[in-house]
């Protein structure tokens, strides 16, 4: 049976998100480090959010990540639960590539802005290109980023086509892509729903994929190859 978010759960999610955002602002001010937003997201915000939502996280493949390298992580997108699940699962500080609408989300959106996350205007191609250049600068400076190349959460459970932006970044910077498969999150909290079921979410972190054999002319092949890797664990 599905269970709607209880008022207590919603209050706890809102309060903890606000607390985590305030903590982020304070740490950024005192350390002058934008990656504090990622650190707070991974160590403070996400584990408590997953606990409140009664999510049991099962992570496979974390050993595929070299902690001394940076990557472009690419994942399918099932649910609002994806963000805390990935934050908690990946043992690196991550910078998200997110749609610009998330800027307006109280506290979380503000903390993401303060933490240097990249927001993409999907309706403005020229601005989107500039935003992706910012992501490229992060990568060149040794940061790891994550994007959901489908562009939005799935409504049907099917994994949509992957957009090219992340793969162009990989080719232009030479940084490997790490495919990530999320499964189970949609069953617990579907897109557009406030019905929440506690349960298991699986995160599979695949081995890195080098951009060396791809070019701008084979970008579609790159995107499709990575999508097929993600699908292999669905």
C-alpha positions as CSV (number, residue, x, y, z in Angstrom):
1,X,0.0,0.0,0.0
2,X,1.2,3.5,-0.9
3,X,1.7,5.9,2.0
4,X,1.5,9.7,1.5
5,X,4.2,11.8,3.1
6,X,3.1,12.5,6.6
7,X,3.1,16.1,7.9
8,X,5.8,15.1,10.3
9,X,8.0,13.7,7.5
10,X,7.5,16.8,5.4
11,X,8.4,19.0,8.4
12,X,11.5,17.0,9.1
13,X,12.6,17.1,5.4
14,X,12.0,20.9,5.3
15,X,13.8,21.6,8.6
16,X,16.8,19.4,7.8
17,X,17.2,20.9,4.4
18,X,17.0,24.4,5.8
19,X,19.5,23.5,8.6
20,X,21.9,21.9,6.0
21,X,21.7,25.0,3.8
22,X,22.5,27.3,6.6
23,X,25.4,25.1,7.6
24,X,26.6,25.2,4.0
25,X,26.5,29.0,4.0
26,X,28.5,29.3,7.3
27,X,31.1,26.8,6.1
28,X,31.6,28.5,2.8
29,X,32.0,31.9,4.5
30,X,34.6,30.6,7.0
31,X,36.5,28.3,4.6
32,X,36.0,30.2,1.3
33,X,35.5,26.7,-0.3
34,X,32.5,26.1,-2.5
35,X,32.9,22.3,-2.2
36,X,31.5,22.7,1.3
37,X,28.1,22.4,-0.3
38,X,29.0,19.0,-1.7
39,X,30.5,17.9,1.6
40,X,27.4,18.9,3.6
41,X,25.2,17.2,1.0
42,X,27.1,14.0,1.3
43,X,27.9,13.8,5.0
44,X,25.0,15.7,6.7
45,X,22.0,16.3,4.5
46,X,21.6,13.1,2.4
47,X,21.9,10.4,5.1
48,X,19.2,12.1,7.3
49,X,16.9,12.6,4.3
50,X,17.2,9.0,3.3
51,X,16.4,8.0,6.9
52,X,13.4,10.2,7.1
53,X,12.1,8.7,3.8
54,X,12.8,5.2,5.1
55,X,15.1,4.4,2.2
56,X,17.5,1.5,2.4
57,X,20.4,2.2,0.1
58,X,22.3,-0.6,-1.6
59,X,25.5,0.6,-3.3
60,X,27.6,-1.5,-5.7
61,X,30.7,-0.6,-7.6
62,X,32.1,2.1,-5.4
63,X,35.5,0.5,-5.8
64,X,35.4,1.5,-9.5
65,X,36.1,5.1,-8.3
66,X,39.7,6.3,-7.9
67,X,39.5,8.8,-5.1
68,X,42.5,10.7,-6.5
69,X,40.8,11.4,-9.8
70,X,37.8,13.5,-10.9
71,X,35.0,12.3,-13.2
72,X,31.9,13.2,-15.0
73,X,29.1,11.0,-13.4
74,X,26.1,10.3,-15.6
75,X,22.9,8.8,-14.2
76,X,19.4,7.9,-15.2
77,X,16.8,10.0,-13.3
78,X,13.9,8.3,-11.5
79,X,12.8,10.3,-8.6
80,X,13.5,13.2,-6.2
81,X,15.3,10.6,-4.1
82,X,18.0,10.3,-6.7
83,X,19.9,13.4,-5.5
84,X,20.4,12.3,-1.8
85,X,21.0,8.7,-2.9
86,X,23.8,9.8,-5.3
87,X,25.3,12.3,-2.9
88,X,25.5,9.6,-0.2
89,X,26.8,6.8,-2.5
90,X,29.6,8.5,-4.3
91,X,32.7,9.0,-2.1
92,X,33.7,12.3,-3.8
93,X,32.4,15.9,-3.5
94,X,30.1,16.4,-6.4
95,X,29.0,19.4,-8.3
96,X,25.6,19.0,-9.9
97,X,24.5,20.1,-13.4
98,X,20.8,20.9,-12.8
99,X,17.9,22.6,-14.4
100,X,17.7,26.3,-13.6
101,X,14.3,25.9,-12.0
102,X,16.0,24.3,-8.9
103,X,17.4,27.8,-8.1
104,X,14.0,28.7,-6.8
105,X,13.7,25.9,-4.3
106,X,14.0,27.4,-0.9
107,X,17.2,26.7,1.0
108,X,18.3,23.8,-1.2
109,X,18.4,25.9,-4.4
110,X,20.1,28.7,-2.5
111,X,22.8,26.4,-1.1
112,X,23.4,24.9,-4.5
113,X,24.0,28.4,-5.9
114,X,26.4,29.3,-3.0
115,X,28.2,26.0,-3.6
116,X,28.9,26.7,-7.2
117,X,26.5,24.1,-8.8
118,X,25.8,24.6,-12.5
119,X,22.3,25.5,-13.6
120,X,21.2,24.9,-17.2
121,X,18.6,26.9,-19.0
122,X,17.2,24.2,-21.2
123,X,15.0,26.7,-23.1
124,X,17.9,28.9,-24.1
125,X,20.5,27.1,-26.2
126,X,23.1,29.9,-26.1
127,X,22.9,30.3,-22.4
128,X,23.0,26.5,-22.0
129,X,26.3,26.4,-23.9
130,X,27.7,29.1,-21.6
131,X,26.6,27.1,-18.6
132,X,28.2,24.0,-19.9
133,X,31.5,26.0,-20.3
134,X,31.3,26.7,-16.6
135,X,31.0,23.0,-15.9
136,X,34.1,22.5,-18.1
137,X,36.0,24.9,-16.0
138,X,35.1,23.0,-12.8
139,X,36.3,19.8,-14.4
140,X,39.6,21.4,-15.5
141,X,40.1,22.6,-11.9
142,X,39.8,19.0,-10.6
143,X,36.1,18.9,-9.6
144,X,33.8,16.0,-10.2
145,X,30.4,16.7,-11.7
146,X,27.2,14.8,-12.1
147,X,24.4,15.2,-14.6
148,X,21.1,13.5,-15.5
149,X,21.3,13.6,-19.3
150,X,17.7,12.6,-19.8
151,X,16.9,16.1,-18.7
152,X,14.1,15.2,-16.4
153,X,12.7,12.5,-14.2
154,X,11.1,9.5,-16.0
155,X,7.3,9.3,-16.0
156,X,7.1,5.7,-17.2
157,X,10.2,4.0,-15.8
158,X,11.9,3.9,-19.2
159,X,15.3,5.5,-19.5
160,X,15.1,8.3,-22.1
161,X,17.6,9.3,-24.7
162,X,20.8,10.9,-23.3
163,X,21.5,14.5,-24.3
164,X,24.9,15.3,-25.7
165,X,26.2,18.0,-23.2
166,X,28.0,15.7,-20.7
167,X,29.6,13.7,-23.5
168,X,30.9,16.8,-25.3
169,X,32.4,17.9,-21.9
170,X,34.1,14.5,-21.6
171,X,35.6,14.7,-25.1
172,X,36.7,18.3,-24.7
173,X,38.3,17.8,-21.3
174,X,39.5,14.2,-21.6
175,X,37.8,13.3,-18.3
176,X,36.3,9.9,-18.0
177,X,32.5,9.3,-17.6
178,X,31.3,7.1,-14.9
179,X,27.8,5.7,-15.7
180,X,25.5,5.3,-12.6
181,X,22.4,3.2,-12.6
182,X,19.6,4.0,-10.1
183,X,16.8,1.5,-9.7
184,X,13.9,1.4,-7.2
185,X,13.6,5.1,-6.5
186,X,10.7,5.6,-8.8
187,X,8.7,2.8,-7.1
188,X,9.2,4.6,-3.8
189,X,8.5,8.2,-4.9
190,X,7.3,8.6,-8.6
191,X,7.7,11.9,-10.4
192,X,4.8,14.3,-9.6
193,X,3.7,12.2,-6.6
194,X,3.7,12.8,-2.8
195,X,3.0,9.1,-2.2
196,X,6.1,7.6,-0.5
197,X,6.9,4.0,0.3
198,X,9.8,3.0,2.3
199,X,12.1,0.5,0.7
200,X,15.3,-0.3,-1.2
201,X,17.1,1.9,-3.7
202,X,19.9,0.3,-5.7
203,X,22.9,2.4,-6.9
204,X,25.3,0.7,-9.3
205,X,28.5,2.6,-10.1
206,X,30.0,1.3,-13.3
207,X,33.7,1.4,-14.4
208,X,34.8,4.7,-16.0
209,X,34.4,5.1,-19.8
210,X,37.2,6.9,-21.5
211,X,36.4,9.5,-24.2
212,X,39.5,8.6,-26.1
213,X,37.8,6.6,-28.9
214,X,35.1,9.2,-29.4
215,X,35.0,12.5,-31.2
216,X,32.4,15.2,-31.9
217,X,31.4,13.2,-35.0
218,X,30.7,10.1,-32.9
219,X,29.1,11.9,-29.9
220,X,25.8,10.1,-30.4
221,X,27.6,6.7,-30.2
222,X,29.3,7.8,-27.0
223,X,25.9,8.8,-25.4
224,X,24.2,5.6,-26.6
225,X,27.1,3.4,-25.4
226,X,26.9,5.0,-21.9
227,X,23.1,4.7,-21.9
228,X,23.4,1.0,-22.7
229,X,25.8,0.6,-19.7
230,X,23.2,2.3,-17.4
231,X,20.5,0.1,-18.8
232,X,22.5,-3.1,-18.2
233,X,21.7,-2.9,-14.4
234,X,18.1,-1.8,-14.7
